[in-house]
Amino acid sequence: MDVILIPGLWLDAASWGEVMPALRDVGLNPRPLTMPGLGTPASESSGIGIADWVTAAVTAIDTAEGPVVVVGHSGGGNVAWGAADARPDRVARVILVDTAVPADGGIISEFEKVDGVIPFPGWDFFDDEEVADLDAATRAATAPRTRSVPARVPTDPIALRDERRYRVPVTVLSGQLEDDAFRGSLAQWERSATEFTAIESTEIVKLDSGHWPQFSQPARLAAAIVAAIRRP
């Protein structure tokens, strides 16, 4: 089975590098994506929005044989859910890494623009619990690998149209929250909570990680992805 791996903001296909061997070892075919416009100047990326990122994921689905699993990290979760909406009959499961499904019209977040794009703001920008398991060596090694994001992408509203998406099972691999805590936290965003509760089959698995387990705990993340895929 193909596993479409969608990175979060500022990351490319290589960010999944330490996760993929364990997926291959159990017979899965990981297919990491680099999203359109990543690392390109505003002159080349100003027209790229979230719909283009969803289209890139859908293209990956369409070139696969049989059902696929779509994994989205952080802001890539919006892309993963958009792809499931576009191809609900082709997606066997959506796995969200430390994020939640967006509602129709939802956005990723807002970040400062520099020269018409959104550069990686640095590890110090994020809350302590999000980066607690990234040691100094990992931060130093990964920060130079980040690339700017097209300015529109994080604040473009996503369009969700097909209610068959609610039949796609969703696993949330949450860094710090158990099931009840995750659902309780989600309740403060009413529309996202409504979207999530409409899904017929959902589960939350606590990873005991920060926000970037593909860097800090790749073996644990890979094992959790495999376990989610193997669930009936």
N, C-alpha and C positions, 0 to 999 in steps of 0.2 A: 504494500500500500504506500502511495505517495504521501508524504507529510510536508505540507507547504509551510515554511518557517518565515514569518513576517517580523522583521526587527522593529523596535521602537524608534523614536526620533533619534536622528544623528548617527544611527548605526546601519551598517551594510550587511551583506550576506555573510561576510567573514566573522561577524559577531557570534554566529552559531557554531563556529568551528570546533569548539571543545565539547559540544553537545552531540554532534552528528555521529561520531564513531559508535556510541552506544546504541543509537537508533539503527544503524546499519547492522550491528551485531545481532539484532533480533529479527532481521529480515525486512526492515522498513527502508523506504527510499526517501531520505530527507532532501528537500529541495529549498534551500534558503534563497531569499530574494533580496536584491538591492532595489530600492524604490526609485521611481523616476525623479530626476532633478536633484538627487542627493549629491552634495558637494559641487554643484554648478553655480555660476554667478547669476545674479538676478536677471541679467540680459537673456539668459537661456532658460530660466526656471520660473519667471514671474507668472506665466500662464498655467503652471501646474498646481492642481488642487487635490483634495482628498479623493475626488472621483477618479482621477488618473491613477492614484495608488490602488484604489479598489479594482480598477480595470486591469492593472498589472497582476493582481492576485487572481482575478477571474481568468485571465489568460493562462496562468499556470495551472489552474484547475482544468480548463478546457483541453490542455495538452496531456493530461494524465489519463491513464487507462483505469477505469473503474472509479469507485468512491475514493475520496481523499479526506485526510484530516488537516485542518487549518489551525496553525498555532500563531497567536499574535502576542508579542511582548509590549506592554505599556501602550503607547499610542498606536502601535500596530494592532491592538485589539479592536479598535474602530474599523480598521481595514479588514480584519478577519471577519467581523460581524457583517460588514457591508458585502463581502464576498459570499458569505452564507446566504444572505438575502438575495443575492443575484443568482446563486446556483444552489438552492436548498435541496434539490434532488441529487446533487453530486457530493455534498459535504456530509461525511459520516459523523463528525464531531468537530466542534470548535474548542480549542484549549487556549485559555487566556492566562498569560503570565503576569501576575500582579496588576491586574486591571479588571475592568467590568465592561459589559456590553453598553454601547451608547443607545440612546433613544433616537428616533427619527428627528433629524435636525440638531443632534448633539455635536459637540466639538471635542477636540482633544484638550487644548488649553491655550493660554496666551503666553508668549515669550517675546523678549526684546529683539527687534530687528536691527541688523547692522548691514549697511550697504545693500539693503533690499532682500536679505536672506536672514535666516535664524541660525546663528552659530551655536555650537555646544557651549552652555554657560559655565562649564567647569564643575567638578565634583563638589566644591564648597557651596554651590547654589542650592543643593538638595538637603532635605531634612536629615538629621543625624541617623534616624532609624533606617532610612532608605539606603545609606551608604556604609552602615556600620560594619558590614562584613567584607568591604573592599579595603584590603590593606594598602599601604603606601606603594608597594611594588606593583600591585594590580592597577591602581589608579594611574601610576606613571606610565604603565604599558598600554593602557586602553585609551586614555584621553587623546593621544595623537592619532588614534585610528578613527575618531569621530569626524563627521563631515556635516556641513551646513544643510539645512532643510529649506525647501522652497517656502517663501513667506506665507503663502495662502494655506498650506496644508494644515497646520495646527488649529486654525480658526474657521476652516471651511465646514459648514454643516453637512453632515452625512445624510443621504437620502435612503430611507428604507421603505420598500414598497410591497414586499411579498410576505404575507403572514405565514406562509409555510416555513419561514425561518424558525418559528417557534417549535417546530418538530425536531430541529437539529439539537442533539444533546450538547450541553456546554459544561466543561470542567474549568473551574477557576483555580489556578495554582497561586494561592495568596502567600505573599511573603511572611506576614505576621499575624493574620487574622484567622481564627477558627470559623466554622460555619456560622454560628449564631452572631458572632461579632461582625463578620463580613456583611451579613444580611442587615444587621442593625445599622451599620455604617452607611450602607447603600440607601437606607430609608431617607437620609437627609437630602438626597437628590431624587425627588419624587418621580420624575419621568423615567430616569434610569431604573429605579426600583420597579416601576410598573412594567417596563420592558423585560426586566429580568424575571419577574414573577410570572410573566406570560409564557415563558419557555417551559415546555412540558417536562424536561429532564435536566436538572442542574445539580452540581455538586461543588463544594468548596474544599480544597485540600490545602492545609497549611504547610508551607515549605520550611519555615523557620529560617528565612533568608532576608536579605535586603531586596532592593528593587531590581537588581541586575544579577540574578542567579546564574545566568549563562557565563558570567565572568567569575563570580565568587564561589559558586557551588555547581559547576556544570554536571557533575556526575549525579547529584541529587535531582537536579532539574530533568536530566535525561530519563532517569528512573521514573520520575513522576509522570512524564509525558507517555512513556511506554505503558505504565500502569493504567492511565486514563484511556489509552487506545484499546487496551485489552478488555476493558469493562464491557459487559453485554449491553 
